[in-house]
Amino acid sequence: WELEVVLLVWLSILVIIPFDLSTVDSHAGEAAAPECSLEDRLVQVCKAFLPEPGAVRDAAAVVLGKLLTRLDMRRQLATFVEWACGPALEGTCQLAQFRSQGATRALALVFKHGTRDLLLPLAD
């Protein structure tokens, strides 16, 4: 788990680059599906770590908090909020409980780092 935490912390530093993430995406110019973009892959990787207990979940939430509050991530932010508030997190099994804790932590960090202009459209 130590390696995963270190890599996620490193990723949280990388996602605060001051320019659009599509400029560093090697698949941006290809006619691939939009789900294959760098932004979507980063969100999917972090969502996969949210059910993990402990520091891995916290590090993934930090990455999502910094990543989703970027100005070029509005579409992914709306999709993540729908996922985090949706029925995918309901259930009584232990996995659903850990996943909902991770999603809640990520949402808290999004609300902490996000600006009013970015978050106001999500209030509806």
N, C-alpha and C positions, 0 to 999 in steps of 0.2 A: 504494500500500500504506500510505502514511502516514495517509491518511484512515481506512482500515479499522482501523488500530491505535488511532488516537485515539478512534474511536467505540467500539471494544471496551473500551478503558480506561475511558471514560466509563460504559459499561454495567456494568463491574465495580464502579463506585462506586454506581450506582443499585440493584444487586441486594442491597446490604447494608442496605436500608431495614428498620427494626425492626418492621414489621408484615407480615401475610400478603399475599402478592403477589396473591391473588384480589381484594383490596379495590381494587386499581388496574387490574384487568383490565376493559376495557370490554365484553368479551363474556361475562363471568361469569354474568350473569343470563339469557342467552339459552339456548335449547334446542339449542345447537350440539354438535357432536361433542367429546368430551373432548380430542382431539388439537389442537383449536383454542384451548386455553387459553394464557394468556400464558406460563406456565411451560414448556409443551411447545414453544412457538414459540421461546423463548429458547434452549432446549437444541438445537433443530434448527438454528438460525442458527449457534450456536457449533460444532456438529458439522460444519457445512459448511466452516468455516474450518480445521479440524484438519489436512487434507491439505496446506495451504499451507505452503511452507517459510519460515522466518524469523520475524520479529517478529509477524506476523499469527497464526501458530499459537500462539505463546507467549501472546499477549493473549487468544485464545479459550480457552486452557487456564486462564488466570487467572479469566476469567469463569465457566467451568464449575466451577472449584474453589470459588469463593465462592458460586455459585448452588446447587450441589448439596448443600452442607453446611448449608443452611437447614433449620429444623425442618419447614417445610411442603413440603419437596421429597423426602420419603422415597420415594415411588413413582417419581419421575423418577431418583433416585439408583440404585435397584435396576435400573431399565431401562438406564441408562447403563452400569453395571458389566457387565451381561450383554452389551451391545453391544461394550464395549471388550475384553472377554475372549473374544468369540465369533469365529466363522469369517468374519465380514465383514471382518476385518483381515488375514486370511491372503492370501498371494499373493506373487509375486515382482516384480510390476510396481512401478514407482517410486511410483505413487499409493498403493498399499497400504503401502509402506514409510513414506512420509510420514504416512499416516493412523495407522499403528500408533505412530509416534513422538509424534504429537499426542495420541493417546488415552492413551499411557503418561504423558505430561507432565500431562495433565488428572487422571488417577488419582493421580499423586503429589501434586498440589495438593489433591485431595479428602482424601487421607489426612493431609496436613499440617494442613488447616483443620478437619477433622471431629473430632467428639468420640467417645469410646469407645462411648457409648450409641447413637450414630447408626451407627457402622460395624460394631459387633459382629454384627448380623443378617446382614451381607453375608459374614461369614466362612464360612458353610456352603457 
